[in-house]
């Protein structure tokens, strides 16, 4: 599976006055950072007024007694309860949908245990995608064409020996991780699109055209959603599968930027080589099971200030 999201460049500000722009909640993964940028924005646009925006202004709008409560939250000296988060949303002038997103962002930011943080992040991500679909920021037709993990597994199952493409049988083979109706809909879409074909005589299901051709036009949010689903399958495997049935390891190391780029390139080449080799091998002999290979390389620290 090779998906390249289409990156959209921000419009150039060259030749335009430096006008402050209100921070967008859906661009943040830490509510404290959002609050800081919101406060700085309000301070900037009101600095010439008789009564510029301040912590007391926010507290009054949120109906909070302490005038410095926002400051304490931004600095991490306090956490927000759900009730207090609702007051903050009111002080921020948020509507119903944005309030729901803000509450989800608060829960994610304040979650400590890794599995809980992952759960909260998924809730937040799904919520943001739904809102983007509703607003038209993500085209609903494009959304329907983006396959979820169930579709990718069904597509790969054509290379596994002895598979009967019946929803109830597929439900058992996929270990109950997807509902029969979800499997049925995904299978019907694959056949209707021509990505899978059905022999009219034998009823055998096989691959038609390549899955996700033209994926360069897929919005980043949808690619992230699919990748998150696959990563969650890995988390489940960590707790549900025996060590001999999986290979999950981790390596934490400091890299230079050059080393990072080399490693990233080598990982991409490794993934492409295996996809190519396995694709050739499956033309000669079917596989035994469908496996999911996830490769993750990401930063866990920032660069040291003042260092090259």
C-alpha positions as CSV (number, residue, x, y, z in Angstrom):
1,X,0.0,0.0,0.0
2,X,1.5,3.3,-1.1
3,X,-0.5,6.4,-0.4
4,X,0.9,9.9,-1.0
5,X,-1.4,12.7,0.3
6,X,-1.8,15.9,-1.7
7,X,-0.2,18.7,0.2
8,X,-1.8,22.1,-0.2
9,X,0.5,25.1,0.1
10,X,-0.7,28.1,2.1
11,X,-1.4,31.2,0.0
12,X,1.5,33.6,-0.1
13,X,1.3,36.7,2.1
14,X,3.9,38.6,0.1
15,X,2.8,42.1,-0.7
16,X,0.0,42.1,2.0
17,X,0.0,43.8,5.3
18,X,0.9,41.7,8.3
19,X,-2.6,41.2,9.6
20,X,-3.0,38.9,12.7
21,X,-4.9,35.7,11.9
22,X,-7.1,34.0,14.4
23,X,-5.8,30.5,15.3
24,X,-7.9,27.6,14.0
25,X,-8.7,25.0,16.7
26,X,-8.3,22.1,14.2
27,X,-4.7,23.0,13.6
28,X,-3.7,22.1,17.2
29,X,-2.9,19.0,19.2
30,X,-2.4,20.7,22.5
31,X,-5.2,22.9,23.9
32,X,-2.7,24.9,26.0
33,X,-0.8,26.0,22.9
34,X,-4.1,26.9,21.2
35,X,-5.1,29.0,24.3
36,X,-1.8,30.8,24.3
37,X,-2.1,31.7,20.6
38,X,-5.7,32.7,21.0
39,X,-4.8,35.0,23.9
40,X,-1.8,36.5,22.0
41,X,-4.1,37.1,18.9
42,X,-6.7,38.9,21.0
43,X,-4.1,41.0,22.7
44,X,-2.6,42.0,19.3
45,X,-5.9,43.0,17.7
46,X,-7.0,45.0,20.8
47,X,-3.7,46.7,21.7
48,X,-4.8,50.1,20.4
49,X,-8.2,50.0,22.3
50,X,-9.0,51.8,25.5
51,X,-9.4,48.4,27.3
52,X,-7.1,45.8,25.6
53,X,-7.9,42.2,26.0
54,X,-6.5,40.5,29.1
55,X,-6.9,37.5,31.4
56,X,-9.6,39.3,33.3
57,X,-11.5,39.9,30.0
58,X,-11.5,36.1,29.3
59,X,-12.5,35.2,32.8
60,X,-15.5,37.5,32.6
61,X,-16.6,36.1,29.3
62,X,-16.2,32.5,30.6
63,X,-17.9,33.4,34.0
64,X,-14.9,32.3,36.0
65,X,-14.1,34.1,39.3
66,X,-10.3,33.9,39.1
67,X,-8.9,36.5,36.7
68,X,-5.7,34.6,36.2
69,X,-7.2,31.1,35.7
70,X,-6.4,31.2,31.9
71,X,-2.8,32.0,32.7
72,X,-2.5,29.1,35.1
73,X,-4.0,26.7,32.5
74,X,-1.7,27.9,29.7
75,X,1.4,27.5,31.9
76,X,0.3,24.0,32.8
77,X,-0.2,24.7,36.5
78,X,-3.8,23.5,36.4
79,X,-5.8,21.0,34.4
80,X,-9.3,21.6,33.0
81,X,-12.2,19.5,34.2
82,X,-15.0,18.9,31.6
83,X,-17.2,21.5,33.3
84,X,-14.5,24.1,33.4
85,X,-13.6,23.3,29.8
86,X,-17.2,24.1,28.8
87,X,-16.8,27.4,30.5
88,X,-13.6,28.0,28.6
89,X,-15.3,27.2,25.3
90,X,-18.0,29.8,26.1
91,X,-15.2,32.3,26.9
92,X,-13.6,31.5,23.6
93,X,-16.9,32.2,21.8
94,X,-17.3,28.7,20.5
95,X,-20.4,27.1,19.0
96,X,-21.7,23.6,19.6
97,X,-19.4,21.7,17.2
98,X,-16.3,23.7,18.1
99,X,-17.0,23.1,21.8
100,X,-17.2,19.4,21.2
101,X,-13.8,19.5,19.4
102,X,-12.3,21.6,22.2
103,X,-13.5,19.1,24.9
104,X,-11.9,16.3,22.9
105,X,-8.7,18.2,22.5
106,X,-8.6,18.9,26.3
107,X,-9.1,15.2,27.0
108,X,-6.3,14.2,24.6
109,X,-3.8,16.8,25.9
110,X,-4.4,15.8,29.6
111,X,-4.3,12.0,29.0
112,X,-1.2,10.5,30.5
113,X,-1.3,6.7,29.9
114,X,-0.2,6.0,26.3
115,X,-3.2,3.8,25.4
116,X,-5.6,6.4,26.7
117,X,-3.8,9.1,24.7
118,X,-4.1,7.0,21.6
119,X,-7.8,6.5,22.3
120,X,-8.4,10.2,22.8
121,X,-6.4,11.1,19.7
122,X,-8.5,8.7,17.6
123,X,-11.7,10.3,19.0
124,X,-10.3,13.8,18.2
125,X,-9.2,12.8,14.7
126,X,-12.5,11.2,13.8
127,X,-14.4,14.2,15.1
128,X,-12.3,16.6,13.0
129,X,-12.8,14.5,9.8
130,X,-16.6,14.5,10.4
131,X,-16.6,18.2,10.8
132,X,-14.5,18.7,7.6
133,X,-16.9,16.5,5.7
134,X,-19.9,18.5,7.0
135,X,-18.3,21.8,6.1
136,X,-17.3,20.7,2.7
137,X,-13.6,21.1,3.4
138,X,-13.3,17.4,2.6
139,X,-15.3,16.3,-0.4
140,X,-17.9,13.6,0.5
141,X,-17.4,11.9,-2.8
142,X,-13.6,11.7,-2.2
143,X,-14.3,10.4,1.2
144,X,-16.3,7.5,-0.1
145,X,-13.5,6.5,-2.4
146,X,-10.9,6.3,0.3
147,X,-10.7,2.7,1.5
148,X,-10.5,1.9,5.2
149,X,-8.5,-0.9,6.7
150,X,-11.2,-3.5,6.0
151,X,-11.0,-2.8,2.3
152,X,-7.2,-3.2,2.2
153,X,-7.5,-6.5,4.0
154,X,-10.2,-7.8,1.6
155,X,-8.1,-6.8,-1.3
156,X,-5.1,-8.7,0.1
157,X,-7.2,-11.7,0.9
158,X,-7.4,-12.5,-2.8
159,X,-3.8,-13.6,-2.4
160,X,-4.5,-15.9,0.5
161,X,-5.2,-19.6,-0.1
162,X,-8.7,-21.1,0.6
163,X,-10.6,-17.9,1.2
164,X,-14.4,-18.0,0.6
165,X,-15.6,-14.4,0.1
166,X,-18.8,-14.7,2.2
167,X,-19.3,-12.0,4.9
168,X,-19.8,-14.5,7.7
169,X,-16.7,-16.5,6.8
170,X,-14.7,-13.3,6.3
171,X,-15.9,-12.1,9.7
172,X,-14.4,-15.2,11.3
173,X,-11.2,-14.9,9.3
174,X,-10.8,-11.2,10.3
175,X,-11.2,-12.3,14.0
176,X,-14.3,-10.2,14.6
177,X,-12.5,-6.9,14.2
178,X,-15.0,-5.7,11.6
179,X,-18.8,-6.2,11.5
180,X,-20.3,-8.5,8.9
181,X,-22.3,-5.5,7.4
182,X,-19.1,-3.4,7.1
183,X,-17.4,-6.3,5.4
184,X,-20.3,-6.8,3.0
185,X,-20.4,-3.1,2.1
186,X,-16.6,-3.0,1.5
187,X,-16.8,-6.1,-0.7
188,X,-19.6,-4.7,-2.7
189,X,-17.8,-1.4,-3.3
190,X,-14.6,-3.2,-4.4
191,X,-16.6,-5.3,-6.9
192,X,-18.6,-2.3,-8.1
193,X,-15.4,-0.2,-8.7
194,X,-13.7,-3.0,-10.5
195,X,-10.9,-3.3,-8.0
196,X,-12.0,-6.8,-7.4
197,X,-13.6,-9.1,-10.0
198,X,-15.9,-12.1,-9.7
199,X,-15.6,-14.9,-12.2
200,X,-19.2,-15.5,-13.6
201,X,-18.6,-19.3,-13.9
202,X,-16.7,-20.2,-10.8
203,X,-17.6,-17.3,-8.5
204,X,-13.9,-16.9,-7.6
205,X,-12.9,-13.4,-6.4
206,X,-9.7,-11.9,-7.8
207,X,-7.9,-8.6,-8.1
208,X,-9.1,-6.3,-10.9
209,X,-7.5,-2.8,-11.1
210,X,-5.0,-1.5,-8.6
211,X,-6.5,-0.4,-5.3
212,X,-6.3,3.4,-4.6
213,X,-4.9,4.4,-8.0
214,X,-4.7,8.2,-8.3
215,X,-4.1,8.4,-4.5
216,X,-2.1,11.6,-4.9
217,X,-5.4,13.6,-4.7
218,X,-6.4,12.1,-1.3
219,X,-6.6,14.8,1.4
220,X,-4.1,14.5,4.2
221,X,-6.8,14.1,6.8
222,X,-8.1,11.0,5.2
223,X,-4.6,9.5,4.8
224,X,-4.0,10.1,8.5
225,X,-7.3,8.4,9.4
226,X,-6.4,5.3,7.4
227,X,-2.9,5.2,8.8
228,X,-4.2,5.6,12.4
229,X,-6.6,2.7,11.8
230,X,-3.7,0.5,10.8
231,X,-1.6,1.6,13.7
232,X,-4.4,0.8,16.1
233,X,-4.5,-2.8,14.6
234,X,-0.8,-3.0,15.6
235,X,-1.7,-1.9,19.2
236,X,-4.3,-4.6,19.4
237,X,-1.9,-7.2,18.1
238,X,0.6,-6.2,20.8
239,X,-1.9,-7.3,23.5
240,X,-3.9,-10.0,21.6
241,X,-1.4,-12.0,19.6
242,X,1.3,-14.4,20.9
243,X,5.0,-13.1,20.4
244,X,5.6,-15.9,17.8
245,X,2.8,-14.5,15.6
246,X,4.2,-11.0,15.5
247,X,7.4,-9.0,15.4
248,X,7.1,-5.6,17.2
249,X,10.2,-3.9,18.3
250,X,11.4,-0.4,19.0
251,X,14.6,1.6,18.8
252,X,15.2,5.0,20.4
253,X,18.2,6.9,19.1
254,X,19.6,10.4,18.4
255,X,20.1,11.1,14.7
256,X,21.6,13.9,12.6
257,X,19.3,15.4,9.9
258,X,21.4,13.6,7.3
259,X,21.1,10.3,9.1
260,X,17.4,10.8,9.5
261,X,16.9,11.4,5.7
262,X,19.0,8.3,4.9
263,X,17.1,6.1,7.3
264,X,13.8,7.4,6.0
265,X,14.8,6.6,2.4
266,X,16.0,3.1,3.3
267,X,12.7,2.3,5.1
268,X,10.8,3.4,2.0
269,X,12.9,1.3,-0.2
270,X,12.6,-1.7,2.1
271,X,8.8,-1.3,2.0
272,X,8.7,-1.0,-1.8
273,X,11.0,-3.9,-2.3
274,X,8.9,-6.2,-0.2
275,X,5.7,-5.1,-1.8
276,X,7.2,-5.8,-5.3
277,X,8.7,-9.2,-4.3
278,X,5.6,-10.4,-2.5
279,X,3.5,-9.2,-5.5
280,X,5.6,-11.4,-7.8
281,X,5.5,-14.4,-5.4
282,X,1.7,-14.3,-5.1
283,X,1.4,-14.9,-8.8
284,X,3.0,-18.3,-8.4
285,X,1.6,-19.4,-5.0
286,X,-1.0,-18.1,-2.5
287,X,-0.1,-16.9,0.9
288,X,-1.2,-18.4,4.2
289,X,-2.4,-15.3,6.1
290,X,-2.7,-11.6,5.6
291,X,-0.2,-9.6,7.6
292,X,0.0,-5.8,8.3
293,X,3.4,-4.2,8.2
294,X,3.6,-0.8,9.9
295,X,6.9,1.2,9.8
296,X,7.1,4.3,12.1
297,X,9.9,6.8,12.4
298,X,9.1,10.0,14.2
299,X,10.7,12.6,16.5
300,X,10.2,12.4,20.3
301,X,12.3,15.5,21.1
302,X,12.9,18.9,19.7
303,X,16.3,20.2,18.7
304,X,18.5,21.8,21.4
305,X,18.2,25.6,21.3
306,X,21.3,27.3,20.0
307,X,22.7,24.0,18.6
308,X,23.2,23.0,15.0
